[in-house]
Amino acid sequence: MSFSIWRAAVAGLALAGLVNGEAAFAATQCTSSPAHEAFDVQGLKSELMVTALSCNMQDKYNAFVGKFRAKLLAEENTLNAYFHTTYGRTGQREHDDYITQLANVQSERGLKSGTAFCDQRVAMFDEVAALESSADLSSYAQAKDIIQPASYETCAAPERVLRTEVRTRYRHARPAARS
């Protein structure tokens, strides 16, 4: 292999590693987005609500909401901000549509599972009851395979770097007109 081909191959591999590294970094930013966490928690909350209504477990759902009220409200506020920022004036309608679609897809899964649904889902109430903090709730919600009605872009936008440019104007004396 000639030296120039070898250098090109090494440069290509380095570039591929850099691109993959940047993609991995971007993916890390996406999963740590506050909106991503809010979608996970909202999905879990909805799943527990559907389970409570389908399996007559309203008391356990109410205990869950009571225990994590502050976290659930904070995540709701995060979702409100996400939908407002993403959709502007129609943000509330989009948020409401999301909540409705979320409950619908989770209910449909329950209907498809039939009587096995309650056997599969009721244990989640015991699992969330054992959680000690709101951070535990977030981790639990992220680890669960919760159905979402759509994929929402929840990556945090890169911070804008403001650069102040100093523009200096040089005044050059115009050459004197020649006569």
N, C-alpha and C positions, 0 to 999 in steps of 0.2 A: 504494500500500500504506500503510495507516495505521501510525502510530508503534507502537501496541501489538502489531499483528500482526508488524511487523518485529522488535521486541524479542523476541517469542516465537520467531520463526524463528531468530534469532541464538542465543538461549538453547538452543534445541533442537540446533542444530549444535554448539555448545560442549559440551553434555552428551554428544552422540554421540561427539565427539572424545575426551572424558574417559573415557567407557566403553570405547571402542576402545583408548585408550592404556592403561587399566588391564588390559584383556585381553591386550594385547601385552606388558605388563610381567609379567603372570602367566605367559604362555607362555614368556617368557625365563627365569623362575624354574624352570619345569618342565624345560626342556631343560638347565639347568645343575645339576639335582639329581644328587647322587652316585649315586643308584639308577639314574637314566636312563643314565648313563655305564656303570654296571656291567651293565645289560641289553644295551647295545650291544656291550660287550667279550665278554660271555658268548655272545651271538648269533654273533659272529665266530668265537670259539673253537669253538663247536659246528659251524659251517659248515665250518671247516677240518678238524675231526675227521671229519665225514661225507665230505668230499672225500678225506681221506687213506685212509679205509677203502674207499671206492668206487673209488678210482683208484690204489690201491697206492702211496701217498705217505707212509707212516708215518714214514720218516726225516725228511722235511721238517716234518711235524707235530711230531715230537719236538724238532727244532731250534727251532721256533717256541716251544714250551712252555718249553724250556730258556732261551731268550733273554729271555722275558718272564715268567718264573716269579713274580717278586715282584709284578708288576702283576696277573697273573692271580689270585694268592692274595689280594691286597688287594681286588680286585673281587668275588671269591667271598665274602669277609668282609662286604662291603657288601651283597651280595644276601642273605646269612644274616640280617643285621640288618634289612633291608627286610622279608623274609618273617616274621621273628619279630615285628617291630613291627606289621605289617599283620594277621597271622593268629593271633598269640598262640601258644598251645600246639600248634596244628596247623601252625605255620610251617614246620617241617622237612618235613612231608609235602607241603605246598603247593610248597615249593622243589623237592623231588624230582620232583613231578608236572610242574612247569615245565620242568625239565631234560629229562625224558622226552619231553614234548610238543614241545619245541624240536627235539630230534634227529629226532623222527618227521616233523614238517612239512618239515624240511630234506631228509630222506631221500626223502620222497614227491616232492618237487620234482626230486630227482636221478633217481628212477625215471621220472618223466614226461618228462624231458629225454633219456633213453636214452643213447646213446653220445656225444652232444654235451655231456653234463654235465661230463665230465672236461676236454674241450677248453675249456669256458667257465670252469672253476673252478681248474684247476691253476696258472694265472698268479698267483693270490692268494698262493701260497707265496713266489713271487719278490718280490711287492710287500711282504709283511710282513717278509721277510728284509732289505729295504732300509731299513726303519724304524729310526731310531736311538734313540728313547727311548720311555718309557711314555706320554708325552704324545702322541707321534706315533701310537702304537697307538690311543689313545682317539679321536683325530681321524679316523684311518683307519676305525675301526669305526663311528663316527657317519656318515661319508660313504657307507659301503657300504649297499646296499639288502638288508639281511639280513632274512629272513622270521622273524617271531616268532609263536608259537602263539596269543597273546592280547595284548590291550592292557592294560598295567598302569599304574596311576596312580603316577607317579614324581615328582610335584611335591613340593617340600619344603613342609611345613606352615608357615604364617606364624608368625613368632615371637610368642609370647604376651607382651603388654605387661602387666606387673604394675603396678597402680596402688595405692599405699597411700592409703587413705582415712583421713583424720584425722576422727574423729567426736568432736565436742565435745558434751557434754550440758549443756544449760543447766538449771539448777534454778531454776525460778521459784517464788517463794513463792506458795503457794496463797492465794487470797484468804481472808481470815478469814471464818469462817461468821458469817453475820448472824443475829442473834437476833430 
